[in-house]
Amino acid sequence: MAVPDYQALMLPLLKRSAAMKRPVSIMEVQPLVAADLKLTDEQLAERLPSGRQGVLHNRLHWSKQYLTRAGLLRSTRRGQFEVTDEGHALLAKGLPGISNDLLNQYPAFVAWRQREPDGEAPVLIQAKPNAPVFQAITPEERIEAARGELDASLRADVLDRVRQMTPGDFEALITLLLIRMGYGQGREEMAEALGGSGDGGVDGVVHQDPLGLDRVYIQAKRYKEGNTVGPDAINSFIGALNIKRANKGLFVTASAFTKQAKDHAERSSTHVVLVDGDRLAELMVRHAVGVVVRDTVEIKAIDEGFFGE
């Protein structure tokens, strides 16, 4: 069960704020609303995809924003607010809930919405694929959803390009990615290509320290989609690691691993990490390998310190 959307949180927020009989803050009222709604620990732990903010906190913030714009709440000082006479009057009606449709009955809310070019209108999305229940999401959630869609498209494009690389370029890509991730102290000279005939079953190595006392050996199999890596390839790589007396290795492919291949890697006494095409594309995007920043969007918020007393 997901955290209720910001419209469903409006009435609980208004009720709890009224019950306090004094100015309150979102941080103060949040655990009380959570208790009223009997939210689980799992729900309370939900965060926006960016991980920067809790879902409940974000949605309560926007509930408070909309209630304030309708004149049902008013800001008092530095992040605090209280229920207005109109808010108390609405609660006295004993309504089962508050929605944007109800807030549209308040002229202040309508005037505010009309000043917004896009109206900051609620956006309805499907909570889960093929689910009949739709919920309103906050502006931050809309941004996160759009960014997630863009990232998914970018990862797919990156993987398509990777699968078109030559085997040698693919091997070089993997060592570069590891350096960008901080392996080898982030220095390109700490990576060494070993691919080609007589490579001993490994394609490259990254030295974790200048003397090469700690090494990460790499096997890179580009492979196209549908040509999966099986257990034989994993066993061969593990054998090569044993010959080199290595205790860790990285096997990367642009395709996927069979279940048997994953089982063999899991059971091996040598630590072998498997990275498939989807994970590879994700890491490339995260560490800016093969991608560039096309645009940057700033999201500003109130500086409470500036307006503080």
PyMOL commands that set and color helices and strands:
alter all, ss='L'
color gray80, all
select helices_A, chain A and resi 10-20+26-36+41-44+55-69+85-91+100-103+107-115+139-162+167-180+183-186+188-190+231-243+259-267+277-286+304-307
alter helices_A, ss='H'
color red, helices_A
select strands_A, chain A and resi 24-25+73-75+80-83+123-126+134-137+191-193+204-207+215-221+248-253+271-275
alter strands_A, ss='S'
color yellow, strands_A
deselect
rebuild
show_as cartoon
